[in-house]
Amino acid sequence: MELTVLGCSGSYGAAEVGGACSGYLVREGDTTIWMDCGNGSFVNLQRHVDPADLTAVVITHEHPDHCVDVYGLHVLLRYGLERSGVPLYAPAGAEERLGALVQWGDTFAWHAIDDGARTTIGDMSLAFSRTDHPPPTYAVEVTGPDDHRLVYTSDTGPGWSVDAFAPGAELVLSESSYEHADRRSPIHLSGRQAGEAARAARAERLVLTHLWPRVDPNVVAEEGSDAFGAAVGVAAVDLTVTI
Ligand SMILES: [Zn+2]
């Protein structure tokens, strides 16, 4: 599998060019999943893939920095490409709540995700786990045909951990919003907390994402690496990792 970062800024867009919010492409063979549709991520997506080739979309929760670019995709699919029935996995009720702004028509085939839910999308299988974050929020485990696994935490506080999934994932992509000494909210993790959780779950590799734009990424990476016990990566737009 291949993971490409389309946006990784925590909670609001960062000032730099391409400072988009959460969005990731997960690809395996002919299967392409857009996982989280944060503001700005659709712009970056189109540099990597033709939106007509998307197999499915996953929205982990209804915070704007994880979902609002689904509106741009909807406009293109409905009025440009005249597509219908594109699979979209999201928390129950998302179709109605996000639909307050648009008429979805039959553009998407909506599938509700829930704690413990599993599904297969092309060559990949997905499992979901409810995290420690106020709106219903689901971490995603993606397993490829070679059984290599990506675990994406979405947003979470320390009351949930990646060990909700089986240990030993090839890659954990963990939110890491804050420096540990300056945790602004209990609904997110620090670099240290992300590193500790990934180490406990015996992750092979750890990439930190969703850093609050005002934190020093070097500090977060250093404390994350210390806690993880090995050097961690920090997400950046266009970063591509083979899993
Ligand atoms: Zn959130």
Boltz pocket constraint, residues with backbone or C-beta under 6 A from the ligand:
constraints:
  - pocket:
      binder: B
      contacts: [[A, 61], [A, 63], [A, 66], [A, 133], [A, 155]]
      max_distance: 6.0
